[in-house]
């Protein structure tokens, strides 16, 4: 239901929708994904129906403004290089093409990782916006948190203090008492 609310009130959630459904397919199957999509669609319609009924053309214009309005280039993505002299500023259609290609690549990655790492979709969903004509920083600032959440869940096998030390990790599992015990056992051997 929370996803339905997000889709109803925030357009950026629309970019997340296919990745969310891919994750649901990977963890719970097609039926669950269809159920989740139907719930999200019902919440979207219930939330937006008063506005659609009141003034459908204004509602549609508001929804389509980011796509059809002549907006100036702005953002923290690759358009930043064009607006600040690093590269030539391309037409907005070129950035739309880059965004579409990035979306397809990210969808393929999400589909391939749907069983092993379904949570990575949230980070992948926002990457295409990096290639957009308008790629505001607010779209990206949570990507590291989402990526970290995906990495934390990844199966690395059994973690021992010795393996963590070999990998150069500083862990809370390597408490001083355990380190002393490991050091004693290494000296004894």
CNS distance restraints for C-alpha pairs under 8 A (distance, minus, plus):
assign (resid   1 and name CA) (resid   5 and name CA) 6.44 0.50 0.50
assign (resid   1 and name CA) (resid  36 and name CA) 7.97 0.50 0.50
assign (resid   1 and name CA) (resid  39 and name CA) 6.66 0.50 0.50
assign (resid   1 and name CA) (resid  40 and name CA) 6.49 0.50 0.50
assign (resid   1 and name CA) (resid  43 and name CA) 7.61 0.50 0.50
assign (resid   2 and name CA) (resid   6 and name CA) 6.28 0.50 0.50
assign (resid   3 and name CA) (resid   7 and name CA) 6.17 0.50 0.50
assign (resid   3 and name CA) (resid  40 and name CA) 6.31 0.50 0.50
assign (resid   4 and name CA) (resid   8 and name CA) 6.11 0.50 0.50
assign (resid   4 and name CA) (resid  39 and name CA) 6.54 0.50 0.50
assign (resid   4 and name CA) (resid  40 and name CA) 3.60 0.50 0.50
assign (resid   4 and name CA) (resid  41 and name CA) 6.66 0.50 0.50
assign (resid   4 and name CA) (resid  42 and name CA) 7.67 0.50 0.50
assign (resid   4 and name CA) (resid  43 and name CA) 5.35 0.50 0.50
assign (resid   4 and name CA) (resid  44 and name CA) 6.17 0.50 0.50
assign (resid   5 and name CA) (resid   9 and name CA) 6.34 0.50 0.50
assign (resid   5 and name CA) (resid  40 and name CA) 7.20 0.50 0.50
assign (resid   5 and name CA) (resid  43 and name CA) 6.34 0.50 0.50
assign (resid   5 and name CA) (resid  44 and name CA) 6.86 0.50 0.50
assign (resid   6 and name CA) (resid  10 and name CA) 5.62 0.50 0.50
assign (resid   6 and name CA) (resid  13 and name CA) 5.99 0.50 0.50
assign (resid   7 and name CA) (resid  11 and name CA) 6.50 0.50 0.50
assign (resid   7 and name CA) (resid  12 and name CA) 7.91 0.50 0.50
assign (resid   7 and name CA) (resid  13 and name CA) 5.16 0.50 0.50
assign (resid   7 and name CA) (resid  14 and name CA) 5.96 0.50 0.50
assign (resid   7 and name CA) (resid  17 and name CA) 7.86 0.50 0.50
assign (resid   7 and name CA) (resid  40 and name CA) 7.04 0.50 0.50
assign (resid   7 and name CA) (resid  44 and name CA) 6.41 0.50 0.50
assign (resid   8 and name CA) (resid  40 and name CA) 7.95 0.50 0.50
assign (resid   8 and name CA) (resid  43 and name CA) 6.68 0.50 0.50
assign (resid   8 and name CA) (resid  44 and name CA) 4.27 0.50 0.50
assign (resid   8 and name CA) (resid  45 and name CA) 7.62 0.50 0.50
assign (resid   8 and name CA) (resid  47 and name CA) 6.33 0.50 0.50
assign (resid   8 and name CA) (resid  48 and name CA) 6.99 0.50 0.50
assign (resid   9 and name CA) (resid  44 and name CA) 7.92 0.50 0.50
assign (resid  10 and name CA) (resid  14 and name CA) 7.66 0.50 0.50
assign (resid  11 and name CA) (resid  15 and name CA) 7.63 0.50 0.50
assign (resid  12 and name CA) (resid  16 and name CA) 7.13 0.50 0.50
assign (resid  12 and name CA) (resid 139 and name CA) 7.90 0.50 0.50
assign (resid  13 and name CA) (resid  17 and name CA) 6.32 0.50 0.50
assign (resid  14 and name CA) (resid  18 and name CA) 7.87 0.50 0.50
assign (resid  15 and name CA) (resid  19 and name CA) 7.83 0.50 0.50
assign (resid  15 and name CA) (resid 125 and name CA) 5.81 0.50 0.50
assign (resid  15 and name CA) (resid 126 and name CA) 7.03 0.50 0.50
assign (resid  16 and name CA) (resid  20 and name CA) 5.98 0.50 0.50
assign (resid  16 and name CA) (resid 121 and name CA) 7.67 0.50 0.50
assign (resid  16 and name CA) (resid 122 and name CA) 6.35 0.50 0.50
assign (resid  16 and name CA) (resid 125 and name CA) 5.12 0.50 0.50
assign (resid  16 and name CA) (resid 126 and name CA) 7.37 0.50 0.50
assign (resid  17 and name CA) (resid  21 and name CA) 6.20 0.50 0.50
assign (resid  18 and name CA) (resid  22 and name CA) 6.12 0.50 0.50
assign (resid  18 and name CA) (resid 107 and name CA) 7.78 0.50 0.50
assign (resid  19 and name CA) (resid  23 and name CA) 6.19 0.50 0.50
assign (resid  19 and name CA) (resid 107 and name CA) 6.91 0.50 0.50
assign (resid  19 and name CA) (resid 110 and name CA) 6.67 0.50 0.50
assign (resid  19 and name CA) (resid 121 and name CA) 5.04 0.50 0.50
assign (resid  19 and name CA) (resid 122 and name CA) 6.72 0.50 0.50
assign (resid  19 and name CA) (resid 124 and name CA) 7.81 0.50 0.50
assign (resid  19 and name CA) (resid 125 and name CA) 6.35 0.50 0.50
assign (resid  20 and name CA) (resid  24 and name CA) 6.27 0.50 0.50
assign (resid  20 and name CA) (resid 121 and name CA) 6.73 0.50 0.50
assign (resid  20 and name CA) (resid 122 and name CA) 7.29 0.50 0.50
assign (resid  21 and name CA) (resid  25 and name CA) 6.10 0.50 0.50
assign (resid  21 and name CA) (resid  33 and name CA) 5.51 0.50 0.50
assign (resid  21 and name CA) (resid  36 and name CA) 7.68 0.50 0.50
assign (resid  21 and name CA) (resid  37 and name CA) 7.33 0.50 0.50
assign (resid  22 and name CA) (resid  26 and name CA) 6.19 0.50 0.50
assign (resid  22 and name CA) (resid  33 and name CA) 7.74 0.50 0.50
assign (resid  22 and name CA) (resid 110 and name CA) 7.05 0.50 0.50
assign (resid  22 and name CA) (resid 111 and name CA) 6.29 0.50 0.50
assign (resid  22 and name CA) (resid 114 and name CA) 6.31 0.50 0.50
assign (resid  22 and name CA) (resid 118 and name CA) 7.54 0.50 0.50
assign (resid  22 and name CA) (resid 121 and name CA) 7.95 0.50 0.50
assign (resid  23 and name CA) (resid  27 and name CA) 6.20 0.50 0.50
assign (resid  23 and name CA) (resid 110 and name CA) 7.86 0.50 0.50
assign (resid  23 and name CA) (resid 114 and name CA) 5.50 0.50 0.50
assign (resid  23 and name CA) (resid 115 and name CA) 7.72 0.50 0.50
assign (resid  23 and name CA) (resid 118 and name CA) 4.64 0.50 0.50
assign (resid  23 and name CA) (resid 119 and name CA) 6.73 0.50 0.50
assign (resid  23 and name CA) (resid 121 and name CA) 7.03 0.50 0.50
assign (resid  24 and name CA) (resid  28 and name CA) 5.43 0.50 0.50
assign (resid  24 and name CA) (resid  29 and name CA) 6.46 0.50 0.50
assign (resid  24 and name CA) (resid  30 and name CA) 7.70 0.50 0.50
assign (resid  24 and name CA) (resid  32 and name CA) 6.75 0.50 0.50
assign (resid  24 and name CA) (resid  33 and name CA) 5.38 0.50 0.50
assign (resid  24 and name CA) (resid 118 and name CA) 7.88 0.50 0.50
assign (resid  25 and name CA) (resid  29 and name CA) 4.17 0.50 0.50
assign (resid  25 and name CA) (resid  30 and name CA) 5.13 0.50 0.50
assign (resid  25 and name CA) (resid  32 and name CA) 7.05 0.50 0.50
assign (resid  25 and name CA) (resid  33 and name CA) 5.59 0.50 0.50
assign (resid  25 and name CA) (resid 114 and name CA) 7.46 0.50 0.50
assign (resid  26 and name CA) (resid 114 and name CA) 4.71 0.50 0.50
assign (resid  26 and name CA) (resid 115 and name CA) 4.79 0.50 0.50
assign (resid  26 and name CA) (resid 118 and name CA) 6.63 0.50 0.50
assign (resid  27 and name CA) (resid 114 and name CA) 7.55 0.50 0.50
assign (resid  27 and name CA) (resid 115 and name CA) 6.45 0.50 0.50
assign (resid  27 and name CA) (resid 118 and name CA) 7.39 0.50 0.50
assign (resid  28 and name CA) (resid  32 and name CA) 5.86 0.50 0.50
assign (resid  28 and name CA) (resid  33 and name CA) 7.44 0.50 0.50
assign (resid  29 and name CA) (resid  33 and name CA) 6.47 0.50 0.50
assign (resid  30 and name CA) (resid  34 and name CA) 6.19 0.50 0.50
assign (resid  31 and name CA) (resid  35 and name CA) 6.16 0.50 0.50
assign (resid  32 and name CA) (resid  36 and name CA) 6.07 0.50 0.50
assign (resid  33 and name CA) (resid  37 and name CA) 6.05 0.50 0.50
assign (resid  34 and name CA) (resid  38 and name CA) 6.07 0.50 0.50
assign (resid  35 and name CA) (resid  39 and name CA) 6.20 0.50 0.50
assign (resid  36 and name CA) (resid  40 and name CA) 6.14 0.50 0.50
assign (resid  37 and name CA) (resid  41 and name CA) 6.04 0.50 0.50
assign (resid  38 and name CA) (resid  42 and name CA) 6.03 0.50 0.50
assign (resid  39 and name CA) (resid  43 and name CA) 6.22 0.50 0.50
assign (resid  40 and name CA) (resid  44 and name CA) 6.10 0.50 0.50
assign (resid  41 and name CA) (resid  45 and name CA) 6.11 0.50 0.50
assign (resid  42 and name CA) (resid  46 and name CA) 5.99 0.50 0.50
assign (resid  43 and name CA) (resid  47 and name CA) 5.95 0.50 0.50
assign (resid  44 and name CA) (resid  48 and name CA) 6.03 0.50 0.50
assign (resid  45 and name CA) (resid  49 and name CA) 5.39 0.50 0.50
assign (resid  46 and name CA) (resid  50 and name CA) 7.80 0.50 0.50
assign (resid  48 and name CA) (resid  52 and name CA) 6.13 0.50 0.50
assign (resid  49 and name CA) (resid  53 and name CA) 5.91 0.50 0.50
assign (resid  50 and name CA) (resid  54 and name CA) 5.94 0.50 0.50
assign (resid  51 and name CA) (resid  55 and name CA) 6.11 0.50 0.50
assign (resid  51 and name CA) (resid  56 and name CA) 6.95 0.50 0.50
assign (resid  51 and name CA) (resid  59 and name CA) 6.30 0.50 0.50
assign (resid  52 and name CA) (resid  56 and name CA) 4.39 0.50 0.50
assign (resid  52 and name CA) (resid  57 and name CA) 7.90 0.50 0.50
assign (resid  52 and name CA) (resid  59 and name CA) 5.79 0.50 0.50
assign (resid  52 and name CA) (resid  60 and name CA) 7.90 0.50 0.50
assign (resid  55 and name CA) (resid  59 and name CA) 6.25 0.50 0.50
assign (resid  56 and name CA) (resid  60 and name CA) 6.12 0.50 0.50
assign (resid  57 and name CA) (resid  61 and name CA) 6.05 0.50 0.50
assign (resid  58 and name CA) (resid  62 and name CA) 6.05 0.50 0.50
assign (resid  59 and name CA) (resid  63 and name CA) 6.27 0.50 0.50
assign (resid  60 and name CA) (resid  64 and name CA) 6.11 0.50 0.50
assign (resid  61 and name CA) (resid  65 and name CA) 5.82 0.50 0.50
assign (resid  64 and name CA) (resid  68 and name CA) 6.06 0.50 0.50
assign (resid  64 and name CA) (resid  69 and name CA) 7.84 0.50 0.50
assign (resid  65 and name CA) (resid  69 and name CA) 5.08 0.50 0.50
assign (resid  66 and name CA) (resid  71 and name CA) 7.82 0.50 0.50
assign (resid  72 and name CA) (resid 134 and name CA) 7.82 0.50 0.50
assign (resid  73 and name CA) (resid  79 and name CA) 6.74 0.50 0.50
assign (resid  73 and name CA) (resid  83 and name CA) 7.14 0.50 0.50
assign (resid  73 and name CA) (resid  92 and name CA) 7.84 0.50 0.50
assign (resid  73 and name CA) (resid 133 and name CA) 5.34 0.50 0.50
assign (resid  73 and name CA) (resid 134 and name CA) 5.61 0.50 0.50
assign (resid  74 and name CA) (resid  79 and name CA) 6.63 0.50 0.50
assign (resid  74 and name CA) (resid  80 and name CA) 6.69 0.50 0.50
assign (resid  74 and name CA) (resid  83 and name CA) 7.35 0.50 0.50
assign (resid  74 and name CA) (resid 133 and name CA) 6.67 0.50 0.50
assign (resid  74 and name CA) (resid 134 and name CA) 4.96 0.50 0.50
assign (resid  74 and name CA) (resid 135 and name CA) 6.42 0.50 0.50
assign (resid  74 and name CA) (resid 136 and name CA) 6.87 0.50 0.50
assign (resid  75 and name CA) (resid  79 and name CA) 6.27 0.50 0.50
assign (resid  75 and name CA) (resid  80 and name CA) 5.66 0.50 0.50
assign (resid  75 and name CA) (resid 133 and name CA) 7.50 0.50 0.50
assign (resid  75 and name CA) (resid 134 and name CA) 5.35 0.50 0.50
assign (resid  75 and name CA) (resid 135 and name CA) 4.20 0.50 0.50
assign (resid  75 and name CA) (resid 136 and name CA) 4.37 0.50 0.50
assign (resid  75 and name CA) (resid 137 and name CA) 6.42 0.50 0.50
assign (resid  76 and name CA) (resid  80 and name CA) 5.49 0.50 0.50
assign (resid  76 and name CA) (resid 130 and name CA) 7.20 0.50 0.50
assign (resid  76 and name CA) (resid 135 and name CA) 5.66 0.50 0.50
assign (resid  76 and name CA) (resid 136 and name CA) 5.67 0.50 0.50
assign (resid  76 and name CA) (resid 137 and name CA) 5.36 0.50 0.50
assign (resid  77 and name CA) (resid  81 and name CA) 7.82 0.50 0.50
assign (resid  77 and name CA) (resid 129 and name CA) 7.58 0.50 0.50
assign (resid  77 and name CA) (resid 130 and name CA) 4.35 0.50 0.50
assign (resid  77 and name CA) (resid 131 and name CA) 5.82 0.50 0.50
assign (resid  77 and name CA) (resid 132 and name CA) 7.11 0.50 0.50
assign (resid  77 and name CA) (resid 135 and name CA) 5.44 0.50 0.50
assign (resid  77 and name CA) (resid 136 and name CA) 7.56 0.50 0.50
assign (resid  77 and name CA) (resid 137 and name CA) 7.98 0.50 0.50
assign (resid  78 and name CA) (resid  82 and name CA) 7.17 0.50 0.50
assign (resid  78 and name CA) (resid 130 and name CA) 6.50 0.50 0.50
assign (resid  78 and name CA) (resid 131 and name CA) 5.68 0.50 0.50
assign (resid  78 and name CA) (resid 132 and name CA) 7.65 0.50 0.50
assign (resid  79 and name CA) (resid  83 and name CA) 6.23 0.50 0.50
assign (resid  79 and name CA) (resid  89 and name CA) 7.13 0.50 0.50
assign (resid  79 and name CA) (resid  95 and name CA) 7.78 0.50 0.50
assign (resid  79 and name CA) (resid 131 and name CA) 7.09 0.50 0.50
assign (resid  79 and name CA) (resid 132 and name CA) 7.09 0.50 0.50
assign (resid  79 and name CA) (resid 133 and name CA) 6.00 0.50 0.50
assign (resid  79 and name CA) (resid 134 and name CA) 7.46 0.50 0.50
assign (resid  79 and name CA) (resid 135 and name CA) 7.44 0.50 0.50
assign (resid  80 and name CA) (resid  84 and name CA) 5.96 0.50 0.50
assign (resid  81 and name CA) (resid  85 and name CA) 6.06 0.50 0.50
assign (resid  81 and name CA) (resid  86 and name CA) 4.59 0.50 0.50
assign (resid  81 and name CA) (resid  87 and name CA) 5.32 0.50 0.50
assign (resid  81 and name CA) (resid  88 and name CA) 7.74 0.50 0.50
assign (resid  81 and name CA) (resid  89 and name CA) 7.68 0.50 0.50
assign (resid  82 and name CA) (resid  86 and name CA) 5.91 0.50 0.50
assign (resid  82 and name CA) (resid  87 and name CA) 4.75 0.50 0.50
assign (resid  82 and name CA) (resid  88 and name CA) 5.08 0.50 0.50
assign (resid  82 and name CA) (resid  89 and name CA) 4.05 0.50 0.50
assign (resid  82 and name CA) (resid  90 and name CA) 7.19 0.50 0.50
assign (resid  83 and name CA) (resid  89 and name CA) 6.27 0.50 0.50
assign (resid  90 and name CA) (resid  94 and name CA) 6.28 0.50 0.50
assign (resid  90 and name CA) (resid  95 and name CA) 7.32 0.50 0.50
assign (resid  91 and name CA) (resid  95 and name CA) 7.10 0.50 0.50
assign (resid  92 and name CA) (resid  96 and name CA) 6.33 0.50 0.50
assign (resid  92 and name CA) (resid 133 and name CA) 5.75 0.50 0.50
assign (resid  93 and name CA) (resid  97 and name CA) 6.20 0.50 0.50
assign (resid  94 and name CA) (resid  98 and name CA) 6.25 0.50 0.50
assign (resid  95 and name CA) (resid  99 and name CA) 6.05 0.50 0.50
assign (resid  95 and name CA) (resid 131 and name CA) 5.94 0.50 0.50
assign (resid  95 and name CA) (resid 132 and name CA) 5.22 0.50 0.50
assign (resid  95 and name CA) (resid 133 and name CA) 5.47 0.50 0.50
assign (resid  96 and name CA) (resid 100 and name CA) 6.13 0.50 0.50
assign (resid  96 and name CA) (resid 131 and name CA) 7.55 0.50 0.50
assign (resid  96 and name CA) (resid 132 and name CA) 5.98 0.50 0.50
assign (resid  96 and name CA) (resid 133 and name CA) 6.93 0.50 0.50
assign (resid  97 and name CA) (resid 101 and name CA) 6.19 0.50 0.50
assign (resid  98 and name CA) (resid 102 and name CA) 6.08 0.50 0.50
assign (resid  98 and name CA) (resid 128 and name CA) 7.86 0.50 0.50
assign (resid  98 and name CA) (resid 131 and name CA) 5.77 0.50 0.50
assign (resid  98 and name CA) (resid 132 and name CA) 7.33 0.50 0.50
assign (resid  99 and name CA) (resid 103 and name CA) 6.08 0.50 0.50
assign (resid  99 and name CA) (resid 128 and name CA) 4.90 0.50 0.50
assign (resid  99 and name CA) (resid 129 and name CA) 6.39 0.50 0.50
assign (resid  99 and name CA) (resid 130 and name CA) 7.57 0.50 0.50
assign (resid  99 and name CA) (resid 131 and name CA) 4.96 0.50 0.50
assign (resid  99 and name CA) (resid 132 and name CA) 5.58 0.50 0.50
assign (resid 100 and name CA) (resid 104 and name CA) 6.31 0.50 0.50
assign (resid 100 and name CA) (resid 128 and name CA) 7.16 0.50 0.50
assign (resid 101 and name CA) (resid 105 and name CA) 6.26 0.50 0.50
assign (resid 101 and name CA) (resid 128 and name CA) 8.00 0.50 0.50
assign (resid 102 and name CA) (resid 106 and name CA) 6.06 0.50 0.50
assign (resid 102 and name CA) (resid 127 and name CA) 7.30 0.50 0.50
assign (resid 102 and name CA) (resid 128 and name CA) 4.99 0.50 0.50
assign (resid 102 and name CA) (resid 131 and name CA) 7.57 0.50 0.50
assign (resid 103 and name CA) (resid 107 and name CA) 6.04 0.50 0.50
assign (resid 103 and name CA) (resid 125 and name CA) 7.48 0.50 0.50
assign (resid 103 and name CA) (resid 127 and name CA) 7.68 0.50 0.50
assign (resid 103 and name CA) (resid 128 and name CA) 5.20 0.50 0.50
assign (resid 104 and name CA) (resid 108 and name CA) 6.24 0.50 0.50
assign (resid 105 and name CA) (resid 109 and name CA) 6.30 0.50 0.50
assign (resid 106 and name CA) (resid 110 and name CA) 6.06 0.50 0.50
assign (resid 106 and name CA) (resid 124 and name CA) 5.63 0.50 0.50
assign (resid 106 and name CA) (resid 125 and name CA) 7.07 0.50 0.50
assign (resid 106 and name CA) (resid 127 and name CA) 7.70 0.50 0.50
assign (resid 106 and name CA) (resid 128 and name CA) 7.73 0.50 0.50
assign (resid 107 and name CA) (resid 111 and name CA) 6.02 0.50 0.50
assign (resid 107 and name CA) (resid 124 and name CA) 7.77 0.50 0.50
assign (resid 108 and name CA) (resid 112 and name CA) 6.18 0.50 0.50
assign (resid 109 and name CA) (resid 113 and name CA) 6.16 0.50 0.50
assign (resid 110 and name CA) (resid 114 and name CA) 5.72 0.50 0.50
assign (resid 110 and name CA) (resid 118 and name CA) 7.14 0.50 0.50
assign (resid 110 and name CA) (resid 120 and name CA) 7.11 0.50 0.50
assign (resid 110 and name CA) (resid 121 and name CA) 5.59 0.50 0.50
assign (resid 110 and name CA) (resid 124 and name CA) 7.29 0.50 0.50
assign (resid 113 and name CA) (resid 117 and name CA) 5.26 0.50 0.50
assign (resid 113 and name CA) (resid 118 and name CA) 6.18 0.50 0.50
assign (resid 113 and name CA) (resid 120 and name CA) 7.97 0.50 0.50
assign (resid 114 and name CA) (resid 118 and name CA) 4.49 0.50 0.50
assign (resid 116 and name CA) (resid 154 and name CA) 7.78 0.50 0.50
assign (resid 117 and name CA) (resid 150 and name CA) 6.83 0.50 0.50
assign (resid 117 and name CA) (resid 153 and name CA) 7.67 0.50 0.50
assign (resid 117 and name CA) (resid 154 and name CA) 6.76 0.50 0.50
assign (resid 119 and name CA) (resid 149 and name CA) 7.58 0.50 0.50
assign (resid 119 and name CA) (resid 150 and name CA) 5.48 0.50 0.50
assign (resid 120 and name CA) (resid 124 and name CA) 6.38 0.50 0.50
assign (resid 120 and name CA) (resid 146 and name CA) 7.26 0.50 0.50
assign (resid 120 and name CA) (resid 147 and name CA) 6.40 0.50 0.50
assign (resid 120 and name CA) (resid 150 and name CA) 5.21 0.50 0.50
assign (resid 121 and name CA) (resid 125 and name CA) 5.84 0.50 0.50
assign (resid 122 and name CA) (resid 126 and name CA) 7.00 0.50 0.50
assign (resid 122 and name CA) (resid 143 and name CA) 7.92 0.50 0.50
assign (resid 122 and name CA) (resid 146 and name CA) 6.46 0.50 0.50
assign (resid 123 and name CA) (resid 127 and name CA) 6.85 0.50 0.50
assign (resid 123 and name CA) (resid 143 and name CA) 5.31 0.50 0.50
assign (resid 123 and name CA) (resid 144 and name CA) 7.80 0.50 0.50
assign (resid 123 and name CA) (resid 146 and name CA) 5.53 0.50 0.50
assign (resid 123 and name CA) (resid 147 and name CA) 5.73 0.50 0.50
assign (resid 124 and name CA) (resid 128 and name CA) 7.72 0.50 0.50
assign (resid 126 and name CA) (resid 130 and name CA) 7.34 0.50 0.50
assign (resid 126 and name CA) (resid 139 and name CA) 6.89 0.50 0.50
assign (resid 126 and name CA) (resid 140 and name CA) 6.80 0.50 0.50
assign (resid 126 and name CA) (resid 143 and name CA) 7.40 0.50 0.50
assign (resid 127 and name CA) (resid 131 and name CA) 7.68 0.50 0.50
assign (resid 127 and name CA) (resid 140 and name CA) 7.91 0.50 0.50
assign (resid 128 and name CA) (resid 132 and name CA) 7.05 0.50 0.50
assign (resid 129 and name CA) (resid 134 and name CA) 7.89 0.50 0.50
assign (resid 129 and name CA) (resid 135 and name CA) 5.70 0.50 0.50
assign (resid 129 and name CA) (resid 139 and name CA) 7.38 0.50 0.50
assign (resid 130 and name CA) (resid 135 and name CA) 5.58 0.50 0.50
assign (resid 130 and name CA) (resid 140 and name CA) 7.89 0.50 0.50
assign (resid 131 and name CA) (resid 135 and name CA) 7.03 0.50 0.50
assign (resid 135 and name CA) (resid 139 and name CA) 7.06 0.50 0.50
assign (resid 136 and name CA) (resid 140 and name CA) 7.64 0.50 0.50
assign (resid 137 and name CA) (resid 141 and name CA) 6.38 0.50 0.50
assign (resid 142 and name CA) (resid 146 and name CA) 6.35 0.50 0.50
assign (resid 143 and name CA) (resid 147 and name CA) 5.98 0.50 0.50
assign (resid 144 and name CA) (resid 148 and name CA) 5.97 0.50 0.50
assign (resid 145 and name CA) (resid 149 and name CA) 6.23 0.50 0.50
assign (resid 146 and name CA) (resid 150 and name CA) 6.38 0.50 0.50
assign (resid 147 and name CA) (resid 151 and name CA) 6.20 0.50 0.50
assign (resid 148 and name CA) (resid 152 and name CA) 6.04 0.50 0.50
assign (resid 149 and name CA) (resid 153 and name CA) 6.52 0.50 0.50
assign (resid 150 and name CA) (resid 154 and name CA) 6.51 0.50 0.50
assign (resid 159 and name CA) (resid 163 and name CA) 6.40 0.50 0.50
assign (resid 159 and name CA) (resid 164 and name CA) 6.63 0.50 0.50
assign (resid 160 and name CA) (resid 164 and name CA) 6.14 0.50 0.50
assign (resid 161 and name CA) (resid 165 and name CA) 6.08 0.50 0.50
assign (resid 161 and name CA) (resid 173 and name CA) 7.18 0.50 0.50
assign (resid 161 and name CA) (resid 174 and name CA) 5.84 0.50 0.50
assign (resid 161 and name CA) (resid 179 and name CA) 7.88 0.50 0.50
assign (resid 162 and name CA) (resid 166 and name CA) 6.20 0.50 0.50
assign (resid 163 and name CA) (resid 167 and name CA) 6.23 0.50 0.50
assign (resid 164 and name CA) (resid 168 and name CA) 6.30 0.50 0.50
assign (resid 164 and name CA) (resid 169 and name CA) 5.11 0.50 0.50
assign (resid 164 and name CA) (resid 170 and name CA) 7.32 0.50 0.50
assign (resid 164 and name CA) (resid 171 and name CA) 7.42 0.50 0.50
assign (resid 165 and name CA) (resid 169 and name CA) 5.57 0.50 0.50
assign (resid 165 and name CA) (resid 170 and name CA) 7.26 0.50 0.50
assign (resid 170 and name CA) (resid 174 and name CA) 7.48 0.50 0.50
assign (resid 174 and name CA) (resid 178 and name CA) 6.14 0.50 0.50
assign (resid 174 and name CA) (resid 179 and name CA) 6.15 0.50 0.50
assign (resid 175 and name CA) (resid 179 and name CA) 6.21 0.50 0.50
assign (resid 176 and name CA) (resid 180 and name CA) 6.12 0.50 0.50
assign (resid 177 and name CA) (resid 181 and name CA) 6.31 0.50 0.50
assign (resid 178 and name CA) (resid 182 and name CA) 6.16 0.50 0.50
assign (resid 179 and name CA) (resid 183 and name CA) 6.03 0.50 0.50
assign (resid 180 and name CA) (resid 184 and name CA) 6.07 0.50 0.50
assign (resid 181 and name CA) (resid 185 and name CA) 6.23 0.50 0.50
assign (resid 182 and name CA) (resid 186 and name CA) 6.13 0.50 0.50
assign (resid 183 and name CA) (resid 187 and name CA) 6.17 0.50 0.50
assign (resid 184 and name CA) (resid 188 and name CA) 6.14 0.50 0.50
assign (resid 185 and name CA) (resid 189 and name CA) 6.26 0.50 0.50
